[in-house]
């Protein structure tokens, strides 16, 4: 009774802070606040929940839509000719600004796959084998044109650092059913070849949300989490005793200052203790058997994107709410012909295997899988120190989604004949976020958090719409 009274009093005192106090109190003591209306934050969701979890496959560096998912025969015919000025005049470009703009045709052939007849690059034969499971979106756009702000925008809906990532928003709103793993897990892999663009941890930050909702990075090679193991001479029983003492002091202090971050600290200490037992079991995939590792095309512990896809399935089985995999080195200003096939080989089989594996285990029906980069690539040629490539481009990019209420075998939207700009059924990043939240049972326009006097939300203040046409 005393604990309940303290929590209610703390809730009333922090009422001006918006949904944060409600969510935190509900996470720590789910039974206390059920009577209070909480649309989109824990409790009963206002919308049907088609997706219970998300696996986001992020191709960091910006894969070329023109060599992967967007077939452009007209661009092929115009290879080597001047880019029409009517399309590019006055437009923002990254490294091609002020240069002579020449069309660069697709470097690899496309063919049709599945009953749906989806056109995919020859670089993606495994993905073609599951073409009827995926929805290709060819009309995605973004606002950013350089890597870090583009990642920020794709992850948080803003180019400005300090906003919560989508994984943090989702775990803040829905919590996690994983008892001994974080609700939001991130893994990073790197392709062979050049030094890739860095991925900063702010991409999975909780921003102004309580810090317990930030993503936790698991390293896929070596120790999954640094400093997770006990020091020599310290037993698990001894550590548990220390943890209880520390948390007791923190709880006593919290009764005086009513600081949500103290409750976060308590929860994170307890989570770390639980992860000492759960993470080694998670990372040990030898029990999966050779047939499964062959399906993904991975060697246990090799740190590859394929291994991370297998771990993503294991995380999904264990109740983790939001899983984000980054695979780096898609930044092809040059060496497009030489290196793009390498990147495609590193992800193609694993992506298809993940969809097949999830489906045969009954998980795909409530797991939303998303594949995207941070922007697209220009249909104009870029030349530099090495062979040809493509520049950053924010007016057109392609991505795909699968599972959890998404129509398989569908191609949504299109770009113009040269693949320069989205032309039909144009989509924005905010539309993507709105659609993802919708599938998770959360109305994007009502999912807010009071910050600096404003009701902040993932989809921002711009107009955004759920892409109902891609949903079953």
Buried (B, 14 or more C-beta within 10 A) or exposed (E): EEEEEBBEEBBEEBEEBBBBBBBBBBBBEEEBBEEEEBBBBBBEBBBEBBBBBBBBBBBBBBBBBBBBBBBBEEBBEBBEEEBBEEBBEEEEBBBBEEEEBBBBBBBBEBEEBBEBEBBBBEBBBBBBBBBBBBBBBBBBBBBBBBBBBBBBBBBBBBBEBEBBBBBBBBBBBBBBEBEBBBBBBBBBBBBEEEEBBEBEEBBBBBBBBBBBBBBBBBEBEEEBBEEEEEEEEEEEEEBEEEBEEEBEEBBEEBEEEBBBBBBBBBBBBBBBBBBBEBBEEBBEBEEBEEEBBEBBBBEBBBBBBBBBBBBBBBBBBBBBBBBBBBBBBBBBBBBBBBBBBBBBBBBBBBBBBBBBBBBEEEBBEBBBBBBBBBBBBBBBBBBEEBEBBBBBBBBBBBBBBBBBBBBBBBBBBBBBBBBBBBBEBBBBBBBBBBBBBBBBBBBBEEBBBBBEEEEBBBBBEEEBBBBEEBBE
